[in-house]
Amino acid sequence: MTDAAISGAAPPVEIGFGRRALILVTLTFVTMLYTMTVMIVNVALPKMQGTFSATADQIALVVTFNIVATAVATPMTGWLASRFSRRALMLYCSIGFTVASVLCGVAGTLDQLVVFRVFQGAFGAPLVPLATAMVLDTFPRHQQGTATAVFSMGVVFGPIIGPTVGGYLAEALGWRYVFFLLVPFGVLAIVSILVVIDDRRKAPSIRLDWFGFVLLAVAIAAFQLMLDRGQRLDWFDSPEIIAEAAIAVLCFYLFLAHVTTWQAPFFDVRMLADRNYAIGFVIAFLFGMILWTPMVLFPPMMAGIQGYPEAEIGLFIALRGLGTLAGSILMAFINRLFDPRILLAVGFLIQGVAGWYMAAFDINLAPFALAWTSVLAGFGVGFVWVPLTVITYSTLDKRYLNDATAFFHLVRNVGSSISISVSVAVVIRTASITYVDLTPYVSIFADATSLMGLRGDWPLENTPQLKALSAEIGRQGLMLGYINAFYFYTATAFAVLPLIALVRLKRPEQD
């Protein structure tokens, strides 16, 4: 995409504070619509798994394919906004998103649900980067930190409302109603866009680099398929996994070669010449890896290990949203008082500490431990978004804003999809390995001392008793799998800290 198209995103006239506030509220509500979707589905995963008789890795496709679709469609945001205008793009995407939500609710098979979730992700993809770009364009640079704090503070209502209401709906009426819940919010978003958003400028002559887009889309899709199906097909012992890995590597290599040599590439590498944007780009990828992962792991862990009902699972997930809300409110007041690098480091440090304590969970899953670690992790997320946005775009030329925000959210979504797939694979593989390792110790052929602690609690006279013992061994192995996944989460959070030291900031312009 050319610079002219991107620079056309800047507001042509000055607008008053009241109008800015109204735009900010509308953009926040539209973005909340998307964040509700990610959270609300996680609450219903156990019921979906039962409805479709799916395994843990199969039902995870409901989440990962949605994220993949979002990742693939996100980079097109800049071109679509230039071609159809920001207002039209946001309106069409909200309509498509709402219709896709209805289709998800009426899906008859797991395959249908995954396909409709792909449409939901594709239509929802432009909403967040588009809203972010409009917030940054609407407010002068010295007010962007506060505006972003308010924006993120409102957005976290999605993770609060979605799991809480969705959990009760899933338990009382079934999982389909978690999708139907999105419909009234979608209608309100559509009406708000029609009334408030008035950015109709477009540049229809701008052409999309379709070759670069297809290469990137195929690379992402092949890589995600490899991660999702690897555990089931025993990884590189499977010709399919080898083929998917080869396609991903080849397409990504061709994409890199194309964008560095083509005159008008899909991704303008000149953006990465900006030091802060390049560092923010990497941090966004790592942030994506820890953003949604606990929300995918908690529902099946709580339901499978201790049998928590959906309504209670929704409340625990909502606690994370409350923590994020608290962090965002605090950030609205302190973001201009402290160096954003310090705030960003504190945010990731808090999430790393929360992950460390999650990795100390035992098989009993005490409610208090689940609650306070969820709140703490969410509080850390509230500390990240504002300073990360300020750092990433503080020195970037505004003519790159549309594409820069799109690819920023792209790497965040790719990070999320990779982390979810890897975490689910870690859980399943650890559970399998642990089961194989533990069964010899409870066999009647094992050393007598291996059974000393079991003889009183586990009579082994008949098949039902043996099945119960087998189920308990499987439960113990599954818990170890979740613990390993939380260690992976913790390591990712701490890995960000050295990168923050590389950021160099200038004093914000008073414009």
C-alpha positions in Angstrom: 0.0 0.0 0.0 1.3 3.5 -0.8 2.1 6.2 1.7 -0.6 8.4 0.2 -3.3 6.0 1.1 -2.1 5.7 4.6 -1.6 9.3 5.2 -5.2 9.9 4.1 -6.3 8.5 7.5 -5.4 11.7 9.4 -8.4 13.8 10.4 -8.8 16.7 8.1 -10.5 19.1 10.6 -10.1 19.8 14.3 -13.0 18.4 16.5 -14.1 19.4 19.9 -13.7 17.5 23.2 -17.4 16.5 23.3 -17.2 15.0 19.9 -13.9 13.2 20.7 -15.5 11.7 23.8 -18.5 10.4 21.9 -16.2 8.8 19.3 -14.1 7.2 22.0 -17.2 5.7 23.7 -18.4 4.3 20.4 -15.1 2.8 19.5 -14.8 1.3 22.9 -18.2 -0.3 22.6 -17.5 -1.7 19.2 -14.2 -3.2 20.4 -16.0 -4.6 23.4 -18.2 -6.6 21.0 -15.1 -8.5 19.8 -13.5 -9.0 23.2 -16.8 -10.5 24.5 -16.6 -13.2 21.8 -13.1 -14.4 22.9 -14.1 -14.7 26.5 -17.7 -15.9 26.3 -16.8 -18.9 24.2 -14.3 -20.2 26.6 -16.9 -20.6 29.3 -19.0 -22.9 27.1 -16.1 -25.1 25.8 -16.9 -28.0 28.2 -20.5 -28.1 27.1 -19.6 -27.8 23.5 -17.1 -30.7 24.0 -19.9 -32.8 25.4 -22.4 -31.9 22.6 -20.1 -32.8 19.8 -18.3 -35.7 21.7 -15.0 -33.9 20.9 -11.5 -34.3 22.4 -9.7 -31.5 24.1 -7.6 -30.7 21.0 -10.7 -30.9 18.7 -12.7 -28.5 20.8 -9.8 -26.1 21.0 -10.2 -25.6 17.2 -13.3 -23.5 18.1 -10.9 -21.0 19.7 -7.8 -21.3 17.6 -9.4 -21.2 14.2 -11.2 -18.1 15.2 -7.9 -16.5 16.2 -6.3 -17.7 12.9 -9.0 -16.1 10.9 -8.6 -12.9 12.8 -4.8 -13.0 12.2 -5.2 -13.7 8.5 -7.8 -10.9 8.0 -6.2 -8.3 10.3 -3.5 -7.2 7.8 -6.1 -6.2 5.3 -7.5 -3.5 7.6 -5.4 -0.7 6.2 -6.3 -1.5 2.5 -10.0 -2.0 3.3 -10.2 1.2 5.3 -8.6 3.1 2.4 -10.8 1.5 -0.2 -14.2 1.6 1.5 -13.6 4.2 4.3 -13.3 3.6 8.0 -17.0 4.1 8.6 -18.1 1.7 6.0 -15.6 -1.0 7.0 -16.5 -0.8 10.7 -20.2 -0.9 9.7 -19.9 -3.9 7.4 -17.7 -5.8 9.8 -20.2 -5.3 12.7 -23.0 -6.5 10.5 -21.1 -9.6 9.3 -19.9 -10.3 12.8 -23.5 -10.3 14.2 -24.8 -12.6 11.4 -21.9 -15.0 12.0 -22.7 -15.1 15.7 -26.2 -16.2 14.9 -24.9 -18.9 12.6 -22.5 -20.1 15.4 -25.5 -20.5 17.7 -27.4 -22.7 15.2 -24.5 -24.8 14.1 -25.4 -28.5 14.0 -21.9 -30.0 13.9 -18.4 -29.2 15.2 -17.2 -28.6 11.6 -20.0 -26.1 11.0 -19.2 -24.3 14.3 -15.6 -24.0 13.4 -16.4 -22.6 9.9 -18.8 -20.1 11.3 -16.2 -19.1 14.0 -13.8 -18.5 11.1 -16.3 -16.0 9.6 -16.8 -14.5 13.0 -13.1 -14.0 13.4 -12.7 -12.6 9.8 -15.4 -10.0 10.2 -14.2 -9.1 13.7 -10.6 -8.8 12.8 -10.6 -5.2 11.5 -12.6 -3.8 14.5 -9.8 -3.6 17.1 -6.9 -2.2 14.8 -9.4 0.1 13.2 -10.7 1.4 16.5 -7.1 1.8 17.8 -6.1 3.8 14.8 -9.1 6.0 15.1 -8.4 6.7 18.8 -4.8 7.6 18.0 -6.0 9.9 15.2 -8.8 11.5 17.1 -6.7 12.6 20.1 -3.5 14.7 20.0 -0.3 12.9 21.0 -0.1 14.2 24.5 -3.6 12.9 25.3 -3.2 9.5 23.6 -2.1 7.8 26.8 -5.1 8.9 28.8 -7.5 8.2 25.8 -6.0 4.7 25.4 -6.4 4.1 29.1 -10.1 5.0 28.9 -10.4 2.9 25.7 -8.9 -0.2 27.3 -10.8 0.4 30.5 -14.1 0.2 28.6 -13.0 -2.7 26.5 -12.4 -4.9 29.5 -16.1 -4.9 30.2 -16.3 -7.5 27.5 -14.3 -10.1 29.4 -16.5 -9.2 32.5 -20.0 -9.3 30.9 -19.3 -12.2 28.5 -18.1 -14.9 30.9 -20.5 -13.9 33.7 -23.7 -13.8 31.7 -22.5 -16.4 29.3 -21.8 -18.9 32.0 -25.3 -18.7 33.4 -26.8 -18.9 30.0 -24.7 -21.9 29.1 -25.7 -23.7 32.3 -29.4 -22.7 32.1 -30.2 -22.7 28.4 -27.2 -24.4 26.7 -24.0 -23.2 25.0 -25.8 -21.9 21.9 -27.1 -18.9 23.9 -23.6 -17.6 24.5 -23.6 -16.7 20.8 -27.2 -15.4 20.8 -26.2 -13.0 23.6 -23.9 -11.2 21.2 -26.7 -10.3 18.8 -28.2 -7.3 20.8 -24.8 -6.0 21.4 -24.0 -6.3 17.7 -27.2 -4.3 16.8 -26.3 -1.6 19.3 -22.8 -1.4 17.8 -24.3 -1.0 14.3 -26.6 1.8 15.4 -23.8 3.6 17.2 -21.5 3.5 14.1 -24.3 4.8 11.9 -25.0 7.8 14.3 -21.5 8.7 15.5 -18.7 7.6 13.1 -18.4 10.0 10.1 -15.0 9.2 8.6 -16.1 8.5 4.9 -12.8 9.3 3.2 -11.4 6.6 1.0 -8.8 6.0 -1.7 -10.4 3.4 -4.0 -7.5 3.6 -6.5 -5.1 1.9 -4.0 -4.3 -1.6 -4.9 -3.7 -4.5 -2.6 -0.6 -6.6 -2.9 -2.5 -9.9 -3.3 0.5 -12.0 -3.8 2.0 -10.9 -0.5 -1.3 -11.3 1.3 -1.9 -14.8 0.0 1.7 -15.9 0.9 1.3 -14.6 4.5 -2.2 -16.1 4.8 -1.1 -19.5 3.7 2.0 -19.5 5.9 -0.1 -18.6 9.0 -2.9 -21.2 8.2 -0.4 -24.0 7.5 1.6 -23.3 10.6 -1.6 -23.2 12.7 -2.8 -26.5 11.3 0.5 -28.0 12.1 0.3 -26.9 15.7 -3.4 -27.9 16.1 -3.1 -31.4 14.5 0.5 -32.2 15.6 -0.4 -33.9 18.9 -3.2 -36.0 17.3 -1.0 -37.1 14.4 2.2 -37.6 16.4 4.0 -34.6 15.0 6.7 -35.2 12.4 6.0 -38.9 12.2 3.0 -37.8 10.1 3.4 -36.8 6.4 0.6 -34.3 6.8 2.5 -32.4 9.6 5.7 -32.5 7.5 3.8 -31.1 4.5 2.2 -28.3 6.6 5.5 -27.3 8.1 7.2 -27.2 4.7 4.4 -25.1 3.2 4.6 -22.7 6.2 8.3 -22.3 6.0 8.3 -21.9 2.2 5.5 -19.4 2.1 6.9 -17.3 4.9 10.3 -17.2 3.2 8.7 -16.1 -0.1 6.8 -13.5 1.8 9.9 -12.1 3.4 11.7 -12.1 0.0 8.7 -10.4 -1.6 8.2 -7.6 0.9 11.8 -6.7 0.9 12.1 -6.5 -2.8 8.7 -5.4 -4.2 8.0 -1.7 -4.8 4.6 -1.6 -3.1 4.6 -4.6 -0.8 1.8 -5.9 1.4 3.9 -5.1 4.5 6.0 -2.0 4.3 9.3 -3.0 6.1 10.2 0.7 6.5 7.9 0.7 9.5 10.4 -1.7 11.3 13.1 0.9 10.8 11.4 2.8 13.7 13.2 1.3 16.7 10.3 1.5 19.1 7.8 0.1 16.7 10.1 -2.9 16.0 10.5 -3.6 19.7 6.7 -3.1 20.3 6.1 -5.5 17.4 8.0 -8.2 19.2 6.5 -7.4 22.6 3.0 -7.6 21.1 3.7 -11.1 19.9 4.8 -12.2 23.4 1.9 -10.4 24.9 -0.4 -12.2 22.6 1.1 -15.5 23.9 -0.1 -14.8 27.4 -3.2 -12.7 26.8 -5.8 -15.4 26.3 -4.0 -18.6 27.2 -5.2 -18.8 30.9 -8.8 -18.2 29.7 -8.6 -21.2 27.4 -7.0 -23.4 30.1 -9.1 -22.5 33.1 -12.6 -23.7 31.9 -11.6 -27.3 30.9 -9.2 -27.5 33.9 -11.9 -26.5 36.4 -14.6 -28.6 34.7 -12.4 -31.6 34.1 -10.4 -31.7 37.4 -13.0 -30.6 39.9 -16.3 -30.5 38.0 -17.0 -26.8 38.4 -20.3 -25.8 36.7 -20.3 -23.2 33.8 -21.8 -20.5 35.9 -19.0 -20.6 38.5 -16.4 -20.9 35.7 -17.8 -17.8 34.2 -17.4 -15.9 37.5 -13.8 -16.9 37.8 -13.0 -15.7 34.3 -14.9 -12.5 35.0 -12.6 -11.9 37.9 -9.7 -11.7 35.5 -11.7 -9.0 33.6 -12.3 -7.2 36.9 -8.6 -7.2 37.6 -7.9 -5.8 34.1 -10.6 -3.1 34.7 -8.9 -2.2 38.0 -5.5 -2.0 36.3 -6.9 0.1 33.5 -8.6 2.6 35.9 -5.4 3.0 37.8 -3.5 3.5 34.5 -5.8 6.3 33.5 -4.6 8.3 36.4 -0.9 7.4 36.6 0.1 6.9 32.9 1.5 10.4 32.6 3.3 10.2 36.0 5.6 7.4 35.2 7.9 6.3 32.4 5.9 3.9 30.2 8.8 1.4 30.2 8.5 1.1 34.0 4.7 0.6 33.8 5.1 -2.0 31.0 7.7 -3.9 33.0 5.5 -3.9 36.1 2.6 -5.3 34.0 4.6 -8.2 32.7 6.2 -8.8 36.1 2.7 -9.1 37.7 1.6 -11.5 35.0 4.7 -13.6 35.5 4.2 -13.8 39.2 0.5 -14.8 38.7 1.6 -17.5 36.3 4.2 -18.8 38.8 1.5 -19.2 41.5 -0.8 -20.8 38.9 1.9 -23.4 38.3 1.7 -24.2 42.0 -2.0 -25.3 41.8 -2.7 -28.7 43.2 -5.4 -31.2 42.3 -8.0 -29.7 44.6 -8.1 -26.3 42.8 -9.1 -24.2 45.8 -11.5 -21.4 44.8 -9.5 -18.7 46.6 -6.3 -19.6 44.7 -8.2 -19.6 41.4 -9.7 -16.3 42.2 -6.8 -14.2 43.4 -4.4 -15.5 40.6 -7.0 -14.6 38.0 -7.4 -11.1 39.4 -3.7 -10.6 39.6 -3.1 -11.8 36.1 -5.9 -9.5 34.8 -4.4 -6.6 36.8 -1.1 -7.1 35.0 -2.9 -7.0 31.6 -4.4 -3.6 32.6 -0.9 -2.3 33.1 0.4 -3.4 29.7 -1.9 -2.1 27.0 -1.5 1.7 27.5 2.3 1.8 27.9 2.8 -0.7 25.1 0.6 1.5 22.7 2.5 4.6 23.8 5.9 3.0 23.2 5.0 1.4 19.9 3.6 4.4 18.2 5.4 7.2 20.0 8.0 7.8 17.3 6.2 6.3 14.3 5.2 8.5 11.3 1.4 8.8 11.2 1.2 8.0 7.6 1.9 4.3 8.6 -0.8 4.3 11.2 -3.5 2.1 9.5 -1.0 -0.6 8.4 1.0 -0.3 11.6 -1.9 -1.0 13.9 -3.1 -3.8 11.6 0.2 -5.7 11.7 0.6 -4.9 15.4 -2.6 -6.8 16.1 -1.7 -9.4 13.6 1.4 -10.5 15.5 -0.6 -10.4 18.8 -3.2 -12.7 17.4 -0.6 -15.0 15.9 1.1 -15.1 19.2 -2.2 -16.0 20.9 -3.0 -18.8 18.5 0.5 -20.3 18.7 0.4 -20.2 22.5 -3.0 -21.7 22.8 -2.1 -24.6 20.5 1.2 -25.2 22.2 -0.4 -25.1 25.7 -3.1 -27.5 24.8 -0.5 -29.8 23.3 1.6 -29.6 26.4 -1.5 -30.5 28.6 -2.4 -33.5 26.4 1.1 -34.8 26.0 2.0 -34.4 29.6 -1.2 -36.2 30.7 -0.5 -39.1 28.3 3.2 -39.5 29.4 2.2 -39.2 33.1 -0.4 -41.9 32.7 2.1 -44.3 31.1 4.6 -43.5 33.8 2.2 -44.0 36.8 0.3 -47.1 35.8 3.2 -49.5 36.5 3.2 -48.3 40.1 -0.5 -49.3 40.7 -0.4 -52.6 38.8 -0.9 -55.8 40.7 2.4 -56.9 39.3 4.3 -53.9 40.8 6.4 -54.0 43.9 4.3 -54.4 47.0 5.5 -51.1 48.4 4.0 -49.2 45.4 0.5 -50.3 46.6 0.8 -49.5 50.3 -0.9 -46.1 50.1 -3.6 -47.4 47.8 -4.8 -50.5 49.4 -7.1 -48.8 51.9 -8.6 -46.3 49.5 -8.7 -48.2 46.2 -10.0 -51.7 46.3 -9.1 -53.5 43.1 -11.4 -56.5 43.1 -13.6 -55.7 40.1 -13.6 -53.7 36.8 -15.5 -50.6 38.0 -13.0 -50.1 40.8 -10.1 -50.5 38.3 -11.8 -47.9 36.0 -12.1 -45.5 38.9 -8.4 -45.9 39.6 -7.5 -45.4 36.0 -9.6 -42.2 35.9 -7.9 -40.9 39.0 -4.5 -41.5 37.4 -5.6 -39.7 34.3 -6.9 -36.8 36.4 -3.5 -36.5 38.2 -1.7 -36.6 34.8 -4.0 -33.9 33.4 -3.3 -31.6 36.3 0.5 -32.0 35.7 -0.2 -31.0 32.1 -1.9 -27.8 33.2 0.9 -27.0 35.6 3.5 -27.4 32.8 1.4 -25.1 30.6 1.4 -22.5 33.3 5.2 -22.7 33.6 5.3 -22.0 29.8 3.0 -19.0 30.4 5.3 -17.7 33.2 8.5 -18.0 31.2 6.9 -16.1 28.3 5.9 -13.2 30.6 9.3 -12.9 32.1 11.0 -13.1 28.7 9.6 -9.7 27.8 11.4 -7.8 30.5 14.8 -7.6 28.8 13.2 -6.2 25.6 11.8 -3.3 27.5 15.2 -2.0 28.3 15.9 -1.5 24.5 13.1 1.1 24.2 14.2 4.7 23.7 11.5 7.4 24.1 11.3 11.0 23.1 9.3 13.6 24.9 5.7 13.6 23.6 4.7 16.4 21.3 2.2 18.9 22.6 -0.1 18.9 19.6 
